[in-house]
Amino acid sequence: MTVWSYEVWSILRTVDCPTLIVNALKDKLHEPESMKRMVVAIPRATEIDLETNAGTHSKDVVRAIRSYIAQLANGVPAAHEIPYSSSQASSQ
């Protein structure tokens, strides 16, 4: 089942909290274009690209989420897109 089959598009604009969208631009199974569309639709969304499906199920995603939460806790406004690489993961 793909994201396109869900009926959420019309309500995404009502999400009023910081939201991290974990994307994998090289992953064709989960339609990265749909994730990009979610980032645009959710007013306070931030995207991180972990490139592959494997990346989204790795320690990198845990580090990315922790980093995002720490930024929010420290009052740092989240960027619309967070650049992230495996080299950052090893330093966190």
N, C-alpha and C positions, 0 to 999 in steps of 0.2 A: 504494500500500500504506500502510496506516495503522499507527500504533503499536500499536493493539489487536491486530493480527494477529501480533505478536511474542510469544514465550513467555518473557518476562523478569520478569513481575510477582512471581513467587514468590521470585526470587533478589535482587531489588533491595535488600531489607533487609540483605543480607550485604555490600553495598558499604561498605567501612570506610575511606574516605578522603574528604577534602573534594571535593565534586562541585558544579559550577556547572551549573544547568539554565537554558538560554536559552529563554525563552518569548516568544510573540507573541500576546497575548490577543485581538487583533482578527483573527487569521489562522484561517480555518476549515479550510484544507487540512491543517494539521498537528495538529489537535485539541488546542487549548490545555488542555482539561480533562485530557488524558492527561499533559501536562507537569506540571500541578498534582499529579496523582496520584503521579508520580515523586518530586516534592519531598517529599511526605508519606512515601513508601515508603523513601527513602534516608535513613538516620539523619543524615548530615552534609551533606545537600544544601542548597544555597542557590539561590534563583530570582532571575532578573532578567527583567523584562518589557520587551522592545523593541518592543512593540505590534504590529508588522506583519512579514510575511515579508521585506519589503524591509529593515526594520530589522535583522533577524537576518543579513542578508547585506551589511552596510554597515560603514563604519569604526567606527560605534558599538559593534558587537559586539567588535571588536578592542580598543577602549578599555575596554570592560566587563571583558573577560577579563584584560587587563593589570592593571586595578585590583584585581580579585579575587585574582590571583596576588600582587600587591604586598601586599595585606592579609594573606594567608597567610604570606608571607615575613617580615612584620613582627610576626607573632604575634598579629595582631588576629583574634579569633574572628569568623568570617563570620556575618552575620545570616541568618535563615531566608529573608528576602526583601530584596533590595537595591533600593531605589527608584532609578530611573535615568531621566534625560530627555536629550533632545538638547541642552539648555542645559548640562548637565554635560559632555557630550562636547566642547563647544567650549572648555571651560576646562581640559581635560586634555591 
